[in-house]
Amino acid sequence: MLSENKAKAAKSRQKAYKLSDSARLNLFITPSGGNLWRWNYVYDGKQKSMAFGPFPRVSLAEAREKRDAAHKLVSEG
C-alpha cells in the first residue's frame, strides 16, 4: 500500500510511471512533474480510468474516499 510519505517523495522520471495503492488506485507521475490520482476499473466489460485530481491538492485519504464512492456508483450501475 502507498503511504503519504512515498507519494511526497515521488520524483519525475524520463517516462511516466505509477505508484500503486489498494483497489487499483494509482498515483500517476508524469515526466513534467505532474502527479494525478487515477482509479482503473471495468465497466460493461471495458477497461476504464477515472481521475480524482492532482496530488497534493487531493490527499491520499481523499483519493481513497473518492475511489470508494466511485466504486459504489459503478457497482450500482
Distance bins in CASP14 RR format, pairs under 12 A and 6 or more apart:
PFRMAT RR
TARGET T0000
AUTHOR 0000-0000-0000
RMODE 2
METHOD distances of the structure
MODEL  1
1 7 0 0 0 0 0 1 0 0 0 0 0
1 19 0 0 0 0 0 1 0 0 0 0 0
1 20 0 0 0 0 1 0 0 0 0 0 0
1 21 1 0 1 0 0 0 0 0 0 0 0
1 22 1 0 1 0 0 0 0 0 0 0 0
1 23 0 0 0 0 1 0 0 0 0 0 0
1 25 0 0 0 0 1 0 0 0 0 0 0
1 27 0 0 0 0 0 1 0 0 0 0 0
1 60 0 0 0 0 1 0 0 0 0 0 0
1 64 0 0 0 0 1 0 0 0 0 0 0
2 8 0 0 0 0 0 1 0 0 0 0 0
2 9 0 0 0 0 0 1 0 0 0 0 0
2 10 0 0 0 0 1 0 0 0 0 0 0
2 18 0 0 0 0 0 1 0 0 0 0 0
2 19 1 0 1 0 0 0 0 0 0 0 0
2 20 1 0 0 1 0 0 0 0 0 0 0
2 21 1 1 0 0 0 0 0 0 0 0 0
2 22 0 0 0 0 1 0 0 0 0 0 0
2 23 0 0 0 0 0 1 0 0 0 0 0
2 25 1 0 0 1 0 0 0 0 0 0 0
2 26 0 0 0 0 1 0 0 0 0 0 0
2 27 1 0 0 1 0 0 0 0 0 0 0
2 29 0 0 0 0 0 1 0 0 0 0 0
2 35 0 0 0 0 0 1 0 0 0 0 0
2 37 0 0 0 0 0 1 0 0 0 0 0
2 55 0 0 0 0 0 1 0 0 0 0 0
2 59 0 0 0 0 0 1 0 0 0 0 0
2 60 1 0 0 1 0 0 0 0 0 0 0
2 61 0 0 0 0 0 1 0 0 0 0 0
2 63 0 0 0 0 1 0 0 0 0 0 0
2 64 0 0 0 0 1 0 0 0 0 0 0
2 67 0 0 0 0 0 1 0 0 0 0 0
3 9 0 0 0 0 1 0 0 0 0 0 0
3 10 0 0 0 0 0 1 0 0 0 0 0
3 19 0 0 0 0 1 0 0 0 0 0 0
3 21 0 0 0 0 1 0 0 0 0 0 0
3 22 0 0 0 0 0 1 0 0 0 0 0
3 27 0 0 0 0 0 1 0 0 0 0 0
3 59 0 0 0 0 0 1 0 0 0 0 0
3 60 1 0 0 1 0 0 0 0 0 0 0
3 61 0 0 0 0 0 1 0 0 0 0 0
3 64 0 0 0 0 0 1 0 0 0 0 0
4 10 0 0 0 0 0 1 0 0 0 0 0
4 19 0 0 0 0 0 1 0 0 0 0 0
4 21 0 0 0 0 0 1 0 0 0 0 0
4 27 0 0 0 0 0 1 0 0 0 0 0
4 55 0 0 0 0 1 0 0 0 0 0 0
4 56 0 0 0 0 1 0 0 0 0 0 0
4 58 0 0 0 0 0 1 0 0 0 0 0
4 59 1 0 0 1 0 0 0 0 0 0 0
4 60 1 0 1 0 0 0 0 0 0 0 0
4 61 0 0 0 0 1 0 0 0 0 0 0
4 62 0 0 0 0 0 1 0 0 0 0 0
4 63 0 0 0 0 0 1 0 0 0 0 0
4 64 0 0 0 0 0 1 0 0 0 0 0
5 19 0 0 0 0 0 1 0 0 0 0 0
5 56 0 0 0 0 0 1 0 0 0 0 0
5 60 0 0 0 0 1 0 0 0 0 0 0
6 19 1 0 0 1 0 0 0 0 0 0 0
6 20 0 0 0 0 0 1 0 0 0 0 0
6 21 0 0 0 0 1 0 0 0 0 0 0
6 27 0 0 0 0 1 0 0 0 0 0 0
6 29 0 0 0 0 0 1 0 0 0 0 0
6 35 0 0 0 0 0 1 0 0 0 0 0
6 55 0 0 0 0 0 1 0 0 0 0 0
6 60 0 0 0 0 1 0 0 0 0 0 0
7 18 0 0 0 0 0 1 0 0 0 0 0
7 19 1 0 0 1 0 0 0 0 0 0 0
7 20 0 0 0 0 0 1 0 0 0 0 0
7 21 0 0 0 0 1 0 0 0 0 0 0
7 25 0 0 0 0 0 1 0 0 0 0 0
7 26 0 0 0 0 0 1 0 0 0 0 0
7 27 1 0 1 0 0 0 0 0 0 0 0
7 28 0 0 0 0 0 1 0 0 0 0 0
7 29 0 0 0 0 1 0 0 0 0 0 0
7 34 0 0 0 0 0 1 0 0 0 0 0
7 35 1 0 0 1 0 0 0 0 0 0 0
7 36 0 0 0 0 0 1 0 0 0 0 0
7 37 0 0 0 0 1 0 0 0 0 0 0
7 54 0 0 0 0 0 1 0 0 0 0 0
7 55 1 0 1 0 0 0 0 0 0 0 0
7 56 1 0 0 1 0 0 0 0 0 0 0
7 58 0 0 0 0 0 1 0 0 0 0 0
7 59 0 0 0 0 1 0 0 0 0 0 0
7 60 1 0 1 0 0 0 0 0 0 0 0
7 61 0 0 0 0 0 1 0 0 0 0 0
7 62 0 0 0 0 0 1 0 0 0 0 0
7 63 0 0 0 0 1 0 0 0 0 0 0
7 64 0 0 0 0 0 1 0 0 0 0 0
8 19 0 0 0 0 0 1 0 0 0 0 0
8 27 0 0 0 0 0 1 0 0 0 0 0
8 29 0 0 0 0 0 1 0 0 0 0 0
8 35 0 0 0 0 1 0 0 0 0 0 0
8 55 0 0 0 0 1 0 0 0 0 0 0
8 56 1 0 0 1 0 0 0 0 0 0 0
8 59 0 0 0 0 0 1 0 0 0 0 0
8 60 0 0 0 0 1 0 0 0 0 0 0
9 19 0 0 0 0 1 0 0 0 0 0 0
9 27 0 0 0 0 0 1 0 0 0 0 0
9 29 0 0 0 0 0 1 0 0 0 0 0
9 35 0 0 0 0 0 1 0 0 0 0 0
9 55 0 0 0 0 0 1 0 0 0 0 0
9 56 0 0 0 0 0 1 0 0 0 0 0
10 16 0 0 0 0 0 1 0 0 0 0 0
10 17 0 0 0 0 1 0 0 0 0 0 0
10 18 0 0 0 0 1 0 0 0 0 0 0
10 19 1 0 1 0 0 0 0 0 0 0 0
10 20 0 0 0 0 0 1 0 0 0 0 0
10 26 0 0 0 0 0 1 0 0 0 0 0
10 27 1 0 0 1 0 0 0 0 0 0 0
10 28 0 0 0 0 1 0 0 0 0 0 0
10 29 1 0 1 0 0 0 0 0 0 0 0
10 30 0 0 0 0 0 1 0 0 0 0 0
10 33 0 0 0 0 1 0 0 0 0 0 0
10 34 0 0 0 0 1 0 0 0 0 0 0
10 35 1 0 0 1 0 0 0 0 0 0 0
10 36 0 0 0 0 0 1 0 0 0 0 0
10 55 0 0 0 0 1 0 0 0 0 0 0
10 56 0 0 0 0 0 1 0 0 0 0 0
10 60 0 0 0 0 0 1 0 0 0 0 0
11 17 0 0 0 0 0 1 0 0 0 0 0
11 19 0 0 0 0 0 1 0 0 0 0 0
11 29 1 0 0 1 0 0 0 0 0 0 0
11 30 0 0 0 0 0 1 0 0 0 0 0
11 31 0 0 0 0 0 1 0 0 0 0 0
11 33 0 0 0 0 1 0 0 0 0 0 0
11 34 0 0 0 0 0 1 0 0 0 0 0
11 35 0 0 0 0 0 1 0 0 0 0 0
12 28 0 0 0 0 0 1 0 0 0 0 0
12 29 1 0 0 1 0 0 0 0 0 0 0
12 30 1 0 0 1 0 0 0 0 0 0 0
12 31 1 0 1 0 0 0 0 0 0 0 0
12 32 1 0 0 1 0 0 0 0 0 0 0
12 33 1 1 0 0 0 0 0 0 0 0 0
12 34 1 0 0 1 0 0 0 0 0 0 0
12 35 0 0 0 0 1 0 0 0 0 0 0
13 19 0 0 0 0 0 1 0 0 0 0 0
13 29 1 0 0 1 0 0 0 0 0 0 0
13 30 0 0 0 0 1 0 0 0 0 0 0
13 31 1 0 0 1 0 0 0 0 0 0 0
13 32 0 0 0 0 0 1 0 0 0 0 0
13 33 0 0 0 0 1 0 0 0 0 0 0
13 34 0 0 0 0 0 1 0 0 0 0 0
14 29 0 0 0 0 0 1 0 0 0 0 0
14 30 0 0 0 0 0 1 0 0 0 0 0
14 31 1 0 0 1 0 0 0 0 0 0 0
14 32 0 0 0 0 0 1 0 0 0 0 0
14 33 0 0 0 0 0 1 0 0 0 0 0
15 28 0 0 0 0 0 1 0 0 0 0 0
15 29 0 0 0 0 1 0 0 0 0 0 0
15 30 0 0 0 0 1 0 0 0 0 0 0
15 31 1 0 0 1 0 0 0 0 0 0 0
15 32 0 0 0 0 0 1 0 0 0 0 0
16 26 0 0 0 0 0 1 0 0 0 0 0
16 27 0 0 0 0 0 1 0 0 0 0 0
16 28 1 0 0 1 0 0 0 0 0 0 0
16 29 1 0 0 1 0 0 0 0 0 0 0
16 30 1 0 1 0 0 0 0 0 0 0 0
16 31 1 0 0 1 0 0 0 0 0 0 0
16 32 0 0 0 0 1 0 0 0 0 0 0
16 33 0 0 0 0 1 0 0 0 0 0 0
16 34 0 0 0 0 1 0 0 0 0 0 0
16 35 0 0 0 0 0 1 0 0 0 0 0
16 36 0 0 0 0 1 0 0 0 0 0 0
16 38 0 0 0 0 0 1 0 0 0 0 0
17 26 0 0 0 0 1 0 0 0 0 0 0
17 27 0 0 0 0 1 0 0 0 0 0 0
17 28 1 0 0 1 0 0 0 0 0 0 0
17 29 1 0 1 0 0 0 0 0 0 0 0
17 30 0 0 0 0 1 0 0 0 0 0 0
17 31 0 0 0 0 1 0 0 0 0 0 0
17 33 0 0 0 0 0 1 0 0 0 0 0
17 34 0 0 0 0 0 1 0 0 0 0 0
17 35 0 0 0 0 0 1 0 0 0 0 0
18 24 0 0 0 0 0 1 0 0 0 0 0
18 25 0 0 0 0 1 0 0 0 0 0 0
18 26 1 0 1 0 0 0 0 0 0 0 0
18 27 1 0 0 1 0 0 0 0 0 0 0
18 28 1 0 1 0 0 0 0 0 0 0 0
18 29 1 0 0 1 0 0 0 0 0 0 0
18 30 0 0 0 0 0 1 0 0 0 0 0
18 35 0 0 0 0 0 1 0 0 0 0 0
18 36 0 0 0 0 1 0 0 0 0 0 0
18 37 0 0 0 0 0 1 0 0 0 0 0
18 38 1 0 0 1 0 0 0 0 0 0 0
18 39 0 0 0 0 0 1 0 0 0 0 0
18 40 0 0 0 0 1 0 0 0 0 0 0
18 49 0 0 0 0 0 1 0 0 0 0 0
19 25 0 0 0 0 1 0 0 0 0 0 0
19 26 1 0 0 1 0 0 0 0 0 0 0
19 27 1 0 1 0 0 0 0 0 0 0 0
19 28 0 0 0 0 1 0 0 0 0 0 0
19 29 1 0 0 1 0 0 0 0 0 0 0
19 35 0 0 0 0 1 0 0 0 0 0 0
19 36 0 0 0 0 0 1 0 0 0 0 0
19 37 0 0 0 0 0 1 0 0 0 0 0
19 38 0 0 0 0 0 1 0 0 0 0 0
19 55 0 0 0 0 1 0 0 0 0 0 0
19 60 0 0 0 0 0 1 0 0 0 0 0
19 63 0 0 0 0 0 1 0 0 0 0 0
20 26 1 0 1 0 0 0 0 0 0 0 0
20 27 0 0 0 0 1 0 0 0 0 0 0
20 28 0 0 0 0 0 1 0 0 0 0 0
20 29 0 0 0 0 0 1 0 0 0 0 0
20 37 0 0 0 0 0 1 0 0 0 0 0
20 38 0 0 0 0 0 1 0 0 0 0 0
20 39 0 0 0 0 0 1 0 0 0 0 0
20 40 0 0 0 0 1 0 0 0 0 0 0
21 27 1 0 0 1 0 0 0 0 0 0 0
21 28 0 0 0 0 0 1 0 0 0 0 0
21 37 0 0 0 0 1 0 0 0 0 0 0
21 38 0 0 0 0 0 1 0 0 0 0 0
21 39 0 0 0 0 1 0 0 0 0 0 0
21 40 0 0 0 0 0 1 0 0 0 0 0
21 52 0 0 0 0 0 1 0 0 0 0 0
21 55 0 0 0 0 0 1 0 0 0 0 0
21 60 1 0 0 1 0 0 0 0 0 0 0
21 61 0 0 0 0 0 1 0 0 0 0 0
21 63 1 0 0 1 0 0 0 0 0 0 0
21 64 1 0 0 1 0 0 0 0 0 0 0
21 67 0 0 0 0 1 0 0 0 0 0 0
21 68 0 0 0 0 0 1 0 0 0 0 0
22 39 0 0 0 0 0 1 0 0 0 0 0
22 60 0 0 0 0 0 1 0 0 0 0 0
22 63 0 0 0 0 0 1 0 0 0 0 0
22 64 1 0 0 1 0 0 0 0 0 0 0
22 67 0 0 0 0 1 0 0 0 0 0 0
22 68 0 0 0 0 0 1 0 0 0 0 0
22 71 0 0 0 0 0 1 0 0 0 0 0
23 39 1 0 0 1 0 0 0 0 0 0 0
23 40 0 0 0 0 1 0 0 0 0 0 0
23 41 0 0 0 0 1 0 0 0 0 0 0
23 63 0 0 0 0 0 1 0 0 0 0 0
23 64 0 0 0 0 1 0 0 0 0 0 0
23 66 0 0 0 0 0 1 0 0 0 0 0
23 67 1 0 0 1 0 0 0 0 0 0 0
23 68 0 0 0 0 1 0 0 0 0 0 0
23 70 0 0 0 0 0 1 0 0 0 0 0
23 71 1 0 0 1 0 0 0 0 0 0 0
23 72 0 0 0 0 0 1 0 0 0 0 0
23 74 0 0 0 0 0 1 0 0 0 0 0
24 37 0 0 0 0 0 1 0 0 0 0 0
24 38 0 0 0 0 1 0 0 0 0 0 0
24 39 1 0 1 0 0 0 0 0 0 0 0
24 40 1 0 1 0 0 0 0 0 0 0 0
24 41 1 0 0 1 0 0 0 0 0 0 0
24 42 0 0 0 0 1 0 0 0 0 0 0
24 47 0 0 0 0 0 1 0 0 0 0 0
24 48 0 0 0 0 0 1 0 0 0 0 0
24 49 0 0 0 0 1 0 0 0 0 0 0
24 50 0 0 0 0 0 1 0 0 0 0 0
24 63 0 0 0 0 0 1 0 0 0 0 0
24 64 0 0 0 0 0 1 0 0 0 0 0
24 67 0 0 0 0 1 0 0 0 0 0 0
24 68 0 0 0 0 0 1 0 0 0 0 0
24 70 0 0 0 0 0 1 0 0 0 0 0
24 71 0 0 0 0 1 0 0 0 0 0 0
24 74 0 0 0 0 0 1 0 0 0 0 0
25 36 0 0 0 0 0 1 0 0 0 0 0
25 37 1 0 0 1 0 0 0 0 0 0 0
25 38 1 0 0 1 0 0 0 0 0 0 0
25 39 1 0 1 0 0 0 0 0 0 0 0
25 40 0 0 0 0 1 0 0 0 0 0 0
25 41 0 0 0 0 0 1 0 0 0 0 0
25 49 0 0 0 0 0 1 0 0 0 0 0
25 50 0 0 0 0 1 0 0 0 0 0 0
25 51 0 0 0 0 0 1 0 0 0 0 0
25 52 0 0 0 0 1 0 0 0 0 0 0
25 53 0 0 0 0 0 1 0 0 0 0 0
25 55 0 0 0 0 0 1 0 0 0 0 0
25 58 0 0 0 0 0 1 0 0 0 0 0
25 60 0 0 0 0 1 0 0 0 0 0 0
25 61 0 0 0 0 0 1 0 0 0 0 0
25 62 0 0 0 0 0 1 0 0 0 0 0
25 63 1 0 0 1 0 0 0 0 0 0 0
25 64 1 0 0 1 0 0 0 0 0 0 0
25 65 0 0 0 0 0 1 0 0 0 0 0
25 66 0 0 0 0 1 0 0 0 0 0 0
25 67 1 0 1 0 0 0 0 0 0 0 0
25 68 0 0 0 0 1 0 0 0 0 0 0
25 70 0 0 0 0 1 0 0 0 0 0 0
25 71 0 0 0 0 1 0 0 0 0 0 0
26 35 0 0 0 0 0 1 0 0 0 0 0
26 36 0 0 0 0 1 0 0 0 0 0 0
26 37 1 0 0 1 0 0 0 0 0 0 0
26 38 1 0 1 0 0 0 0 0 0 0 0
26 39 1 0 0 1 0 0 0 0 0 0 0
26 40 1 0 0 1 0 0 0 0 0 0 0
26 41 0 0 0 0 0 1 0 0 0 0 0
26 49 0 0 0 0 1 0 0 0 0 0 0
26 50 0 0 0 0 0 1 0 0 0 0 0
26 51 0 0 0 0 0 1 0 0 0 0 0
26 52 0 0 0 0 0 1 0 0 0 0 0
26 55 0 0 0 0 0 1 0 0 0 0 0
26 60 0 0 0 0 0 1 0 0 0 0 0
26 63 0 0 0 0 1 0 0 0 0 0 0
26 64 0 0 0 0 0 1 0 0 0 0 0
26 67 0 0 0 0 0 1 0 0 0 0 0
27 33 0 0 0 0 0 1 0 0 0 0 0
27 34 0 0 0 0 1 0 0 0 0 0 0
27 35 1 0 1 0 0 0 0 0 0 0 0
27 36 1 0 0 1 0 0 0 0 0 0 0
27 37 1 0 0 1 0 0 0 0 0 0 0
27 38 1 0 0 1 0 0 0 0 0 0 0
27 39 0 0 0 0 0 1 0 0 0 0 0
27 51 0 0 0 0 0 1 0 0 0 0 0
27 52 0 0 0 0 0 1 0 0 0 0 0
27 53 0 0 0 0 0 1 0 0 0 0 0
27 54 0 0 0 0 1 0 0 0 0 0 0
27 55 1 0 1 0 0 0 0 0 0 0 0
27 56 0 0 0 0 0 1 0 0 0 0 0
27 58 0 0 0 0 0 1 0 0 0 0 0
27 59 0 0 0 0 0 1 0 0 0 0 0
27 60 0 0 0 0 1 0 0 0 0 0 0
27 63 0 0 0 0 1 0 0 0 0 0 0
27 64 0 0 0 0 0 1 0 0 0 0 0
27 67 0 0 0 0 0 1 0 0 0 0 0
28 34 0 0 0 0 1 0 0 0 0 0 0
28 35 1 0 0 1 0 0 0 0 0 0 0
28 36 1 0 1 0 0 0 0 0 0 0 0
28 37 1 0 0 1 0 0 0 0 0 0 0
28 38 1 0 1 0 0 0 0 0 0 0 0
28 39 0 0 0 0 0 1 0 0 0 0 0
28 40 0 0 0 0 0 1 0 0 0 0 0
28 49 0 0 0 0 1 0 0 0 0 0 0
28 50 0 0 0 0 0 1 0 0 0 0 0
28 51 0 0 0 0 1 0 0 0 0 0 0
28 52 0 0 0 0 0 1 0 0 0 0 0
28 53 0 0 0 0 0 1 0 0 0 0 0
28 54 0 0 0 0 1 0 0 0 0 0 0
28 55 0 0 0 0 1 0 0 0 0 0 0
28 63 0 0 0 0 0 1 0 0 0 0 0
29 35 1 0 1 0 0 0 0 0 0 0 0
29 36 0 0 0 0 1 0 0 0 0 0 0
29 37 0 0 0 0 0 1 0 0 0 0 0
29 38 0 0 0 0 0 1 0 0 0 0 0
29 54 0 0 0 0 0 1 0 0 0 0 0
29 55 0 0 0 0 1 0 0 0 0 0 0
30 36 1 0 0 1 0 0 0 0 0 0 0
30 38 0 0 0 0 0 1 0 0 0 0 0
30 54 0 0 0 0 0 1 0 0 0 0 0
30 55 0 0 0 0 0 1 0 0 0 0 0
33 54 0 0 0 0 0 1 0 0 0 0 0
33 55 0 0 0 0 0 1 0 0 0 0 0
34 51 0 0 0 0 0 1 0 0 0 0 0
34 53 0 0 0 0 0 1 0 0 0 0 0
34 54 1 0 0 1 0 0 0 0 0 0 0
34 55 0 0 0 0 1 0 0 0 0 0 0
34 56 0 0 0 0 0 1 0 0 0 0 0
34 57 0 0 0 0 0 1 0 0 0 0 0
35 51 0 0 0 0 0 1 0 0 0 0 0
35 52 0 0 0 0 0 1 0 0 0 0 0
35 53 0 0 0 0 1 0 0 0 0 0 0
35 54 1 0 1 0 0 0 0 0 0 0 0
35 55 1 0 1 0 0 0 0 0 0 0 0
35 56 1 0 0 1 0 0 0 0 0 0 0
35 57 0 0 0 0 1 0 0 0 0 0 0
35 58 0 0 0 0 1 0 0 0 0 0 0
35 59 0 0 0 0 0 1 0 0 0 0 0
35 60 0 0 0 0 0 1 0 0 0 0 0
35 63 0 0 0 0 0 1 0 0 0 0 0
36 49 0 0 0 0 0 1 0 0 0 0 0
36 50 0 0 0 0 0 1 0 0 0 0 0
36 51 1 0 1 0 0 0 0 0 0 0 0
36 52 1 0 0 1 0 0 0 0 0 0 0
36 53 1 0 1 0 0 0 0 0 0 0 0
36 54 1 0 1 0 0 0 0 0 0 0 0
36 55 1 0 0 1 0 0 0 0 0 0 0
36 56 0 0 0 0 0 1 0 0 0 0 0
36 57 0 0 0 0 0 1 0 0 0 0 0
36 58 0 0 0 0 1 0 0 0 0 0 0
36 63 0 0 0 0 1 0 0 0 0 0 0
37 49 0 0 0 0 0 1 0 0 0 0 0
37 50 0 0 0 0 1 0 0 0 0 0 0
37 51 1 0 0 1 0 0 0 0 0 0 0
37 52 1 1 0 0 0 0 0 0 0 0 0
37 53 1 0 1 0 0 0 0 0 0 0 0
37 54 1 0 0 1 0 0 0 0 0 0 0
37 55 1 0 0 1 0 0 0 0 0 0 0
37 56 0 0 0 0 0 1 0 0 0 0 0
37 57 0 0 0 0 1 0 0 0 0 0 0
37 58 1 0 1 0 0 0 0 0 0 0 0
37 59 0 0 0 0 1 0 0 0 0 0 0
37 60 0 0 0 0 1 0 0 0 0 0 0
37 61 0 0 0 0 0 1 0 0 0 0 0
37 62 0 0 0 0 1 0 0 0 0 0 0
37 63 1 0 1 0 0 0 0 0 0 0 0
37 64 0 0 0 0 1 0 0 0 0 0 0
37 65 0 0 0 0 0 1 0 0 0 0 0
37 66 1 0 0 1 0 0 0 0 0 0 0
37 67 0 0 0 0 1 0 0 0 0 0 0
37 70 0 0 0 0 0 1 0 0 0 0 0
38 48 0 0 0 0 0 1 0 0 0 0 0
38 49 1 0 1 0 0 0 0 0 0 0 0
38 50 1 0 0 1 0 0 0 0 0 0 0
38 51 1 0 1 0 0 0 0 0 0 0 0
38 52 1 0 0 1 0 0 0 0 0 0 0
38 53 0 0 0 0 1 0 0 0 0 0 0
38 54 0 0 0 0 0 1 0 0 0 0 0
38 55 0 0 0 0 0 1 0 0 0 0 0
38 58 0 0 0 0 0 1 0 0 0 0 0
38 63 0 0 0 0 1 0 0 0 0 0 0
38 66 0 0 0 0 0 1 0 0 0 0 0
38 67 0 0 0 0 1 0 0 0 0 0 0
38 70 0 0 0 0 0 1 0 0 0 0 0
39 47 0 0 0 0 0 1 0 0 0 0 0
39 48 0 0 0 0 1 0 0 0 0 0 0
39 49 1 0 0 1 0 0 0 0 0 0 0
39 50 1 0 1 0 0 0 0 0 0 0 0
39 51 0 0 0 0 1 0 0 0 0 0 0
39 52 1 0 0 1 0 0 0 0 0 0 0
39 53 0 0 0 0 0 1 0 0 0 0 0
39 58 0 0 0 0 0 1 0 0 0 0 0
39 63 0 0 0 0 1 0 0 0 0 0 0
39 64 0 0 0 0 1 0 0 0 0 0 0
39 65 0 0 0 0 0 1 0 0 0 0 0
39 66 1 0 0 1 0 0 0 0 0 0 0
39 67 1 0 1 0 0 0 0 0 0 0 0
39 68 0 0 0 0 1 0 0 0 0 0 0
39 69 0 0 0 0 0 1 0 0 0 0 0
39 70 1 0 0 1 0 0 0 0 0 0 0
39 71 1 0 0 1 0 0 0 0 0 0 0
39 73 0 0 0 0 0 1 0 0 0 0 0
39 74 0 0 0 0 1 0 0 0 0 0 0
40 46 0 0 0 0 0 1 0 0 0 0 0
40 47 1 0 0 1 0 0 0 0 0 0 0
40 48 1 0 0 1 0 0 0 0 0 0 0
40 49 1 0 1 0 0 0 0 0 0 0 0
40 50 0 0 0 0 1 0 0 0 0 0 0
40 51 0 0 0 0 0 1 0 0 0 0 0
40 52 0 0 0 0 0 1 0 0 0 0 0
40 67 0 0 0 0 0 1 0 0 0 0 0
40 70 0 0 0 0 0 1 0 0 0 0 0
40 71 0 0 0 0 0 1 0 0 0 0 0
40 74 0 0 0 0 0 1 0 0 0 0 0
41 47 1 0 0 1 0 0 0 0 0 0 0
41 48 1 0 1 0 0 0 0 0 0 0 0
41 49 1 0 0 1 0 0 0 0 0 0 0
41 50 1 0 0 1 0 0 0 0 0 0 0
41 67 0 0 0 0 1 0 0 0 0 0 0
41 68 0 0 0 0 0 1 0 0 0 0 0
41 70 1 0 0 1 0 0 0 0 0 0 0
41 71 1 0 0 1 0 0 0 0 0 0 0
41 72 0 0 0 0 0 1 0 0 0 0 0
41 73 0 0 0 0 0 1 0 0 0 0 0
41 74 1 0 1 0 0 0 0 0 0 0 0
41 75 0 0 0 0 1 0 0 0 0 0 0
41 77 0 0 0 0 0 1 0 0 0 0 0
42 48 1 0 0 1 0 0 0 0 0 0 0
42 49 0 0 0 0 0 1 0 0 0 0 0
42 50 0 0 0 0 0 1 0 0 0 0 0
42 71 0 0 0 0 0 1 0 0 0 0 0
42 74 0 0 0 0 1 0 0 0 0 0 0
42 75 0 0 0 0 0 1 0 0 0 0 0
43 49 0 0 0 0 0 1 0 0 0 0 0
43 50 0 0 0 0 1 0 0 0 0 0 0
43 70 0 0 0 0 0 1 0 0 0 0 0
43 71 0 0 0 0 0 1 0 0 0 0 0
43 73 0 0 0 0 0 1 0 0 0 0 0
43 74 1 0 1 0 0 0 0 0 0 0 0
43 75 0 0 0 0 1 0 0 0 0 0 0
43 76 0 0 0 0 0 1 0 0 0 0 0
43 77 0 0 0 0 1 0 0 0 0 0 0
44 74 0 0 0 0 1 0 0 0 0 0 0
44 77 0 0 0 0 1 0 0 0 0 0 0
45 74 0 0 0 0 0 1 0 0 0 0 0
46 74 0 0 0 0 0 1 0 0 0 0 0
48 70 0 0 0 0 0 1 0 0 0 0 0
48 71 0 0 0 0 0 1 0 0 0 0 0
48 74 0 0 0 0 1 0 0 0 0 0 0
49 67 0 0 0 0 0 1 0 0 0 0 0
49 70 0 0 0 0 0 1 0 0 0 0 0
50 63 0 0 0 0 0 1 0 0 0 0 0
50 66 0 0 0 0 1 0 0 0 0 0 0
50 67 0 0 0 0 1 0 0 0 0 0 0
50 69 0 0 0 0 0 1 0 0 0 0 0
50 70 1 0 1 0 0 0 0 0 0 0 0
50 71 0 0 0 0 1 0 0 0 0 0 0
50 73 0 0 0 0 1 0 0 0 0 0 0
50 74 0 0 0 0 1 0 0 0 0 0 0
51 58 0 0 0 0 1 0 0 0 0 0 0
51 63 0 0 0 0 0 1 0 0 0 0 0
51 66 0 0 0 0 1 0 0 0 0 0 0
51 67 0 0 0 0 0 1 0 0 0 0 0
51 70 0 0 0 0 0 1 0 0 0 0 0
52 58 1 0 1 0 0 0 0 0 0 0 0
52 59 0 0 0 0 0 1 0 0 0 0 0
52 60 0 0 0 0 0 1 0 0 0 0 0
52 61 0 0 0 0 0 1 0 0 0 0 0
52 62 1 0 0 1 0 0 0 0 0 0 0
52 63 1 0 1 0 0 0 0 0 0 0 0
52 64 0 0 0 0 1 0 0 0 0 0 0
52 65 0 0 0 0 1 0 0 0 0 0 0
52 66 1 0 1 0 0 0 0 0 0 0 0
52 67 1 0 0 1 0 0 0 0 0 0 0
52 68 0 0 0 0 0 1 0 0 0 0 0
52 69 0 0 0 0 1 0 0 0 0 0 0
52 70 1 0 0 1 0 0 0 0 0 0 0
52 71 0 0 0 0 0 1 0 0 0 0 0
53 59 0 0 0 0 0 1 0 0 0 0 0
53 60 0 0 0 0 0 1 0 0 0 0 0
53 62 0 0 0 0 1 0 0 0 0 0 0
53 63 1 0 0 1 0 0 0 0 0 0 0
53 66 0 0 0 0 1 0 0 0 0 0 0
53 67 0 0 0 0 0 1 0 0 0 0 0
54 62 0 0 0 0 0 1 0 0 0 0 0
54 63 0 0 0 0 0 1 0 0 0 0 0
55 61 0 0 0 0 0 1 0 0 0 0 0
55 62 0 0 0 0 1 0 0 0 0 0 0
55 63 1 0 0 1 0 0 0 0 0 0 0
56 62 0 0 0 0 0 1 0 0 0 0 0
56 63 0 0 0 0 0 1 0 0 0 0 0
57 63 0 0 0 0 0 1 0 0 0 0 0
58 64 0 0 0 0 0 1 0 0 0 0 0
58 65 0 0 0 0 1 0 0 0 0 0 0
58 66 1 0 0 1 0 0 0 0 0 0 0
58 67 0 0 0 0 0 1 0 0 0 0 0
59 65 0 0 0 0 1 0 0 0 0 0 0
59 66 0 0 0 0 0 1 0 0 0 0 0
60 66 0 0 0 0 0 1 0 0 0 0 0
60 67 0 0 0 0 0 1 0 0 0 0 0
61 67 0 0 0 0 0 1 0 0 0 0 0
61 68 0 0 0 0 0 1 0 0 0 0 0
62 68 0 0 0 0 0 1 0 0 0 0 0
62 69 0 0 0 0 0 1 0 0 0 0 0
63 69 0 0 0 0 0 1 0 0 0 0 0
63 70 0 0 0 0 0 1 0 0 0 0 0
64 70 0 0 0 0 0 1 0 0 0 0 0
64 71 0 0 0 0 0 1 0 0 0 0 0
65 71 0 0 0 0 0 1 0 0 0 0 0
65 72 0 0 0 0 0 1 0 0 0 0 0
66 72 0 0 0 0 0 1 0 0 0 0 0
66 73 0 0 0 0 0 1 0 0 0 0 0
67 73 0 0 0 0 0 1 0 0 0 0 0
67 74 0 0 0 0 0 1 0 0 0 0 0
68 74 0 0 0 0 0 1 0 0 0 0 0
68 75 0 0 0 0 0 1 0 0 0 0 0
69 75 0 0 0 0 0 1 0 0 0 0 0
69 76 0 0 0 0 0 1 0 0 0 0 0
70 76 0 0 0 0 0 1 0 0 0 0 0
70 77 0 0 0 0 0 1 0 0 0 0 0
71 77 0 0 0 0 0 1 0 0 0 0 0
END
